[in-house]
Amino acid sequence: MVTLTDIAAQKIGTLLSDEEHAGAGLRVAVRGGGCSGFQYQLALDEPREGDKVFEHEGLRILVDEMSLRYVDGSTVDYTESLMGAGFQVENPNVVASCGCGSSFRVADEDPSCGASA
């Protein structure tokens, strides 16, 4: 399961409020890349065949089968700071991440780019 914090739900609700995004949800995906092995991809998208769809306060969270094993149990949050604002994933499956925080590694996966545990 993937959930949203209250502030993330508010921000996503605002983004999805126009007619162009009727029926869409927040896609939480994982792709290979970055110095630790994986990176998150968050986007507004329509449900696809094979997606797991989670509901949070009337909002859809869409996760493809491959990504679910890496993000199961995660919470999507929205933060604002002097460094900027944006969504971040709080993922209990992460065992290591890169210094810049844009990529991560989970247990049972080999690190890439010479990263170590």
ZABAVEX-780171 format. One record per atom (N, C-alpha, C): x, y, z. Coordinates in steps of 0.1 Angstrom, whole numbers, padded with zeros to 4 digits, always signed. Example, Ala and Ser with C-alpha at 12.3 -4.5 7.8 and 13.67 -1.06 7.14 Angstrom:
! residues 2
+0132-0057+0078;+0123-0045+0078;+0132-0033+0078;+0128-0022+0071;+0137-0011+0071;+0129+0000+0079;
//
This chain:
! residues 117
+0008-0012+0000;+0000+0000+0000;+0009+0012+0000;+0004+0023-0007;+0011+0036-0007;+0001+0046-0002;+0005+0055+0007;-0004+0065+0012;+0001+0079+0010;-0007+0089+0013;-0003+0103+0012;-0004+0110+0025;+0004+0120+0028;+0002+0128+0039;-0009+0138+0036;-0014+0145+0046;-0025+0154+0043;-0021+0165+0034;-0009+0171+0036;-0005+0182+0027;-0002+0177+0013;+0003+0164+0011;+0005+0159-0002;-0009+0157-0009;-0019+0152-0001;-0032+0150-0007;-0038+0163-0011;-0036+0174-0004;-0041+0187-0008;-0035+0192-0021;-0022+0190-0022;-0014+0195-0034;-0019+0187-0046;-0020+0174-0044;-0024+0165-0056;-0038+0168-0060;-0047+0170-0050;-0061+0174-0052;-0062+0186-0061;-0053+0196-0057;-0053+0209-0065;-0049+0206-0079;-0038+0198-0081;-0033+0195-0094;-0043+0187-0103;-0051+0179-0096;-0061+0170-0104;-0074+0177-0105;-0076+0189-0100;-0089+0196-0100;-0094+0200-0113;-0086+0202-0123;-0091+0206-0136;-0097+0195-0144;-0104+0198-0154;-0111+0188-0163;-0101+0179-0170;-0090+0184-0174;-0080+0177-0181;-0075+0164-0174;-0076+0164-0161;-0071+0153-0153;-0083+0145-0147;-0095+0146-0152;-0106+0138-0146;-0103+0123-0148;-0104+0116-0137;-0101+0102-0136;-0086+0098-0135;-0078+0108-0134;-0063+0105-0133;-0060+0104-0118;-0048+0100-0115;-0043+0098-0102;-0028+0101-0102;-0022+0100-0090;-0007+0101-0089;-0001+0088-0091;+0008+0087-0101;+0016+0075-0104;+0029+0076-0096;+0031+0066-0088;+0043+0064-0081;+0051+0052-0087;+0062+0055-0094;+0069+0045-0101;+0084+0045-0097;+0091+0034-0099;+0105+0033-0097;+0112+0029-0110;+0123+0036-0113;+0130+0033-0125;+0145+0031-0121;+0152+0023-0128;+0167+0022-0126;+0174+0035-0129;+0184+0038-0121;+0192+0050-0123;+0197+0056-0110;+0205+0066-0112;+0211+0072-0100;+0222+0064-0094;+0230+0070-0085;+0242+0063-0080;+0238+0052-0070;+0226+0052-0065;+0223+0041-0056;+0214+0030-0062;+0210+0032-0075;+0203+0021-0082;+0190+0024-0087;+0181+0031-0079;+0168+0034-0083;+0164+0048-0081;+0154+0053-0089;+0149+0067-0087;+0134+0066-0087;+0128+0075-0080;+0113+0076-0080;+0109+0085-0092;+0097+0081-0098;+0091+0089-0108;+0077+0092-0103;+0073+0104-0101;+0060+0108-0097;+0053+0116-0108;+0041+0112-0112;+0035+0120-0123;+0020+0118-0122;+0012+0127-0128;-0002+0126-0129;-0004+0117-0141;-0013+0107-0140;-0014+0097-0150;-0028+0090-0149;-0032+0084-0160;-0044+0075-0160;-0040+0061-0156;-0050+0054-0150;-0047+0040-0146;-0044+0032-0159;-0035+0022-0157;-0032+0013-0168;-0035-0002-0163;-0036-0011-0173;-0038-0025-0170;-0027-0030-0161;-0030-0037-0150;-0020-0042-0142;-0016-0033-0130;-0021-0021-0130;-0018-0012-0119;-0025-0016-0106;-0018-0014-0095;-0025-0015-0082;-0030+0000-0079;-0042+0001-0076;-0048+0014-0073;-0052+0015-0059;-0046+0025-0052;-0049+0028-0038;-0057+0041-0037;-0066+0042-0028;-0074+0054-0026;-0070+0061-0014;-0069+0074-0014;-0067+0082-0002;-0075+0095-0003;-0085+0096+0005;-0094+0107+0006;-0099+0111-0008;-0103+0100-0016;-0109+0102-0029;-0099+0104-0040;-0086+0104-0037;-0075+0105-0047;-0070+0091-0050;-0066+0089-0063;-0060+0076-0067;-0045+0077-0066;-0039+0066-0061;-0025+0064-0062;-0023+0052-0070;-0015+0053-0081;-0013+0043-0091;+0001+0038-0090;+0002+0024-0089;+0016+0018-0088;+0016+0006-0097;+0026+0005-0106;+0027-0006-0115;+0032-0018-0107;+0031-0030-0112;+0035-0042-0105;+0049-0042-0101;+0058-0039-0110;+0072-0039-0108;+0076-0029-0097;+0070-0017-0097;+0074-0007-0087;+0069-0010-0073;+0058-0017-0072;+0051-0020-0060;+0061-0027-0050;+0069-0036-0055;+0078-0043-0046;+0088-0034-0039;+0091-0023-0045;+0100-0013-0040;+0094-0002-0032;+0081+0001-0034;+0075+0012-0027;+0064+0008-0017;+0061-0005-0016;+0051-0010-0007;+0053-0005+0007;+0043+0002+0013;+0045+0007+0027;+0049+0022+0027;+0051+0028+0015;+0057+0041+0015;+0046+0052+0017;+0050+0064+0020;+0041+0075+0022;+0047+0087+0013;+0038+0093+0005;+0043+0104-0003;+0039+0117+0005;+0049+0126+0006;+0048+0138+0014;+0051+0150+0005;+0047+0162+0009;+0050+0174+0001;+0057+0183+0011;+0069+0188+0008;+0076+0197+0017;+0079+0210+0010;+0080+0220+0018;+0084+0233+0014;+0096+0238+0023;+0107+0243+0017;+0118+0248+0025;+0125+0259+0017;+0135+0265+0022;+0143+0275+0015;+0150+0269+0003;+0152+0256+0003;+0158+0250-0009;+0148+0246-0020;+0136+0248-0017;+0126+0245-0027;+0114+0237-0022;+0105+0234-0030;+0093+0226-0026;+0091+0215-0036;+0085+0204-0030;+0082+0193-0039;+0078+0180-0031;+0075+0170-0039;+0070+0157-0033;+0083+0149-0030;+0082+0141-0019;+0092+0132-0016;+0085+0119-0011;+0092+0108-0012;+0087+0095-0008;+0094+0090+0004;+0086+0088+0015;+0092+0082+0027;+0090+0067+0026;+0101+0060+0023;+0100+0046+0020;+0107+0037+0030;+0100+0029+0037;+0106+0020+0047;+0115+0009+0042;+0115+0007+0029;+0122-0004+0022;+0137+0001+0019;+0140+0014+0020;+0153+0019+0016;+0163+0015+0026;+0174+0009+0021;+0186+0006+0030;+0197+0015+0028;+0198+0023+0016;+0208+0032+0014;+0203+0042+0003;+0208+0054+0004;+0205+0064-0006;+0217+0073-0009;+0217+0079-0020;+0229+0087-0024;+0229+0100-0016;+0240+0107-0016;+0242+0120-0009;+0232+0130-0012;+0228+0131-0025;+0219+0142-0030;+0204+0138-0027;+0202+0125-0023;+0188+0121-0020;+0179+0118-0032;+0185+0117-0044;+0176+0115-0056;+0176+0100-0060;+0184+0092-0054;+0183+0077-0057;+0184+0069-0045;+0180+0056-0045;+0180+0048-0034;+0183+0033-0037;+0185+0025-0027;+0187+0011-0028;+0179+0004-0018;+0173-0008-0021;+0166-0016-0012;+0173-0029-0009;+0170-0036+0001;+0176-0048+0005;+0175-0058-0007;+0185-0067-0008;+0185-0077-0019;+0188-0072-0032;+0192-0059-0034;+0196-0054-0047;+0210-0049-0047;+0218-0052-0057;+0232-0048-0058;+0233-0033-0060;+0242-0026-0053;+0244-0012-0055;+0250-0010-0069;+0248+0002-0075;+0254+0005-0087;+0264+0016-0085;+0272+0019-0095;+0282+0030-0094;+0291+0030-0082;+0294+0018-0078;+0304+0016-0067;+0299+0020-0053;+0286+0022-0052;+0280+0025-0039;+0281+0013-0030;+0283+0015-0017;+0283+0004-0007;+0273+0006+0003;+0270-0004+0011;+0259-0004+0021;+0262+0004+0033;
//
